[in-house]
Amino acid sequence: MKKLFTFFGVLFLCTSICTAGINPVLEPIPADDFTMLKSLEGKWAGTLERTNGSSDSFNVEYSITSNGSALMEESFTGGIEMLTIFNLQNDELLLTHYCGLKNRPVSRLESSKDGVFEFTTDAELSNLSLAKDMFVTSWKIDTMPEDPNQAYYEYTVSGPKGVAFTATCNLTRVN
């Protein structure tokens, strides 16, 4: 009998929490994540350091577009322009990258905590294969909420021979 009361007590508590709009799993709410990413709006600059020993200046501009439904990232490094779109679709935060490697990886938000966002490329959705293609397989962006003029940017490029390099950059807001 005691187990039955405990079961119904837990069931009642869970039902009360869920109907009150509280997320019992404490997972981040994607709309809040997207709002935090939008705080990057503006121009940023830094030096992109790659694990293969190369480095270049890295200029990034973020703008909110499409009636607030997308965050556009335009980046320029090593003479190459690239475009990345972040958007919230069906309660999922996605990143679509139009790459200098002439492909289009689509990544899903894997985790976000304290302004740090980690995305992983969905190879099938992107129509890419590590067996034959080289592409960006992951991103990490730290919005550094404690200092709105600093951000951290990291991505990894992988291909048939494994990880080609990881690139990192400490960005400073320039406008």
Backbone torsions as a table, in degrees:
resi	resn	phi	psi	omega
1	MET	NA	-39.0	179.9
2	LYS	-62.2	-39.6	178.5
3	LYS	-63.8	-37.6	179.5
4	LEU	-65.3	-43.6	177.2
5	PHE	-63.2	-41.5	178.9
6	THR	-62.4	-45.7	179.1
7	PHE	-57.1	-50.6	-178.7
8	PHE	-67.5	-32.5	176.6
9	GLY	-63.3	-46.3	178.0
10	VAL	-65.3	-42.5	178.0
11	LEU	-60.1	-44.5	178.7
12	PHE	-62.4	-44.5	179.6
13	LEU	-61.5	-47.2	179.5
14	CYS	-62.2	-43.2	178.7
15	THR	-63.0	-42.2	179.9
16	SER	-64.0	-42.9	-180.0
17	ILE	-64.2	-48.2	-177.3
18	CYS	-64.7	-41.6	-178.6
19	THR	-74.6	-19.2	177.0
20	ALA	-82.0	-1.8	178.5
21	GLY	84.7	11.8	178.5
22	ILE	-89.9	134.3	179.7
23	ASN	-85.0	104.1	-174.3
24	PRO	-67.2	-19.9	-178.9
25	VAL	-86.7	-12.4	-179.7
26	LEU	62.0	32.6	174.6
27	GLU	-80.1	150.2	178.9
28	PRO	-65.9	147.9	177.3
29	ILE	-87.2	120.3	-174.1
30	PRO	-53.3	-37.7	179.9
31	ALA	-61.3	-37.7	176.6
32	ASP	-67.0	-39.2	176.5
33	ASP	-59.8	-46.1	-178.6
34	PHE	-63.1	-40.8	177.5
35	THR	-60.4	-41.4	179.0
36	MET	-65.3	-41.5	177.6
37	LEU	-61.7	-36.7	179.8
38	LYS	-62.6	-20.2	178.3
39	SER	-65.7	-11.5	176.7
40	LEU	-76.2	-8.4	-177.0
41	GLU	-47.3	128.4	-179.5
42	GLY	134.8	-170.6	-178.9
43	LYS	-106.4	140.9	-176.1
44	TRP	-134.5	153.7	177.9
45	ALA	-147.4	153.0	177.0
46	GLY	-175.8	-168.4	176.7
47	THR	-116.2	123.4	179.7
48	LEU	-85.1	117.7	179.8
49	GLU	-106.4	126.6	179.9
50	ARG	-107.2	148.9	180.0
51	THR	-68.7	-11.6	176.0
52	ASN	-84.9	5.2	176.7
53	GLY	95.2	-8.3	-179.9
54	SER	-90.7	158.3	176.0
55	SER	-151.1	155.1	179.6
56	ASP	-150.8	159.0	170.1
57	SER	-66.1	149.9	-176.3
58	PHE	-133.7	115.8	178.3
59	ASN	-116.0	130.8	-176.6
60	VAL	-132.3	138.3	173.1
61	GLU	-127.6	129.0	177.6
62	TYR	-109.1	134.3	175.2
63	SER	-140.0	142.7	177.3
64	ILE	-87.0	131.8	-174.4
65	THR	-141.3	179.2	176.5
66	SER	54.6	51.8	177.6
67	ASN	58.4	34.8	177.7
68	GLY	83.8	3.1	-175.4
69	SER	-90.9	-5.2	-178.5
70	ALA	-143.4	146.9	171.6
71	LEU	-112.1	119.7	-178.1
72	MET	-100.5	129.9	176.1
73	GLU	-112.1	120.2	174.3
74	GLU	-110.6	121.6	-177.8
75	SER	-123.1	154.0	-179.9
76	PHE	-140.9	121.5	176.9
77	THR	-153.1	140.0	176.4
78	GLY	57.1	32.8	-180.0
79	GLY	77.8	9.2	-177.5
80	ILE	-118.7	129.7	174.5
81	GLU	-96.3	141.2	176.5
82	MET	-137.5	161.8	-177.6
83	LEU	-134.0	134.8	176.9
84	THR	-132.5	136.4	178.1
85	ILE	-118.2	126.8	172.4
86	PHE	-103.6	132.1	176.7
87	ASN	-149.8	151.9	177.1
88	LEU	-95.2	117.9	-177.9
89	GLN	-132.6	123.0	-179.9
90	ASN	50.7	47.3	178.7
91	ASP	62.1	23.9	177.2
92	GLU	-128.1	132.0	178.8
93	LEU	-87.6	119.5	-177.7
94	LEU	-115.5	156.9	175.2
95	LEU	-129.2	124.8	176.0
96	THR	-117.7	120.5	-172.6
97	HIS	-112.6	124.0	175.7
98	TYR	-98.5	102.1	-162.0
99	CYS	-94.3	152.7	172.5
100	GLY	-65.7	-15.4	174.7
101	LEU	-80.9	5.9	176.2
102	LYS	64.3	42.7	172.3
103	ASN	-142.9	-178.6	-172.4
104	ARG	-137.7	78.9	175.8
105	PRO	-69.2	138.7	174.1
106	VAL	-113.0	126.5	-176.2
107	SER	-120.1	151.2	179.1
108	ARG	-109.8	146.4	175.0
109	LEU	-66.7	120.7	178.8
110	GLU	-93.4	-37.5	179.3
111	SER	-159.7	154.7	172.9
112	SER	-149.8	133.5	179.1
113	LYS	-157.3	129.1	175.7
114	ASP	53.3	38.2	177.3
115	GLY	84.7	3.9	178.3
116	VAL	-102.9	122.1	-177.3
117	PHE	-112.9	131.7	176.9
118	GLU	-122.9	124.9	-179.2
119	PHE	-116.6	144.5	175.8
120	THR	-125.6	134.2	-179.0
121	THR	-71.0	134.7	173.9
122	ASP	-93.3	99.4	-174.5
123	ALA	-59.0	-40.5	-178.7
124	GLU	-65.3	-47.1	178.4
125	LEU	-62.0	-31.9	-178.7
126	SER	-84.4	-8.7	-175.3
127	ASN	58.7	43.1	178.8
128	LEU	-125.5	158.9	179.6
129	SER	-140.7	129.1	177.5
130	LEU	-64.3	-18.7	178.8
131	ALA	-70.6	-24.3	-177.2
132	LYS	-134.8	-15.8	-175.0
133	ASP	-115.0	151.1	170.6
134	MET	-108.6	128.2	-178.0
135	PHE	-158.1	167.0	177.4
136	VAL	-73.4	122.6	-176.2
137	THR	-101.0	-18.1	178.3
138	SER	-158.1	154.9	176.4
139	TRP	-132.5	149.4	170.4
140	LYS	-136.9	125.9	179.1
141	ILE	-128.6	124.4	176.4
142	ASP	-109.4	112.9	-178.3
143	THR	-76.6	-7.6	179.2
144	MET	43.7	66.0	-177.4
145	PRO	-54.6	-25.1	-179.8
146	GLU	-71.7	-18.6	177.2
147	ASP	-142.2	96.8	-174.6
148	PRO	-65.5	-3.9	178.9
149	ASN	-104.1	7.3	177.9
150	GLN	-129.0	147.4	175.5
151	ALA	-152.0	159.9	178.2
152	TYR	-123.2	137.4	-175.0
153	TYR	-131.5	133.5	179.5
154	GLU	-147.4	140.1	172.3
155	TYR	-146.6	157.1	179.9
156	THR	-122.5	133.0	175.9
157	VAL	-107.1	128.7	180.0
158	SER	-130.1	163.0	179.2
159	GLY	-162.7	-159.0	-176.2
160	PRO	-57.8	-27.7	-179.6
161	LYS	-96.9	14.2	-179.1
162	GLY	95.1	-152.4	-179.0
163	VAL	-70.1	123.7	177.3
164	ALA	-81.8	-45.6	176.1
165	PHE	-170.9	161.5	169.1
166	THR	-117.3	137.2	179.8
167	ALA	-114.8	137.7	179.0
168	THR	-132.0	152.3	179.3
169	CYS	-155.5	130.9	168.3
170	ASN	-90.1	115.1	-176.2
171	LEU	-98.3	145.9	174.5
172	THR	-122.8	134.7	178.3
173	ARG	-67.2	129.2	178.6
174	VAL	-109.4	-10.9	178.1
175	ASN	-166.7	NA	NA
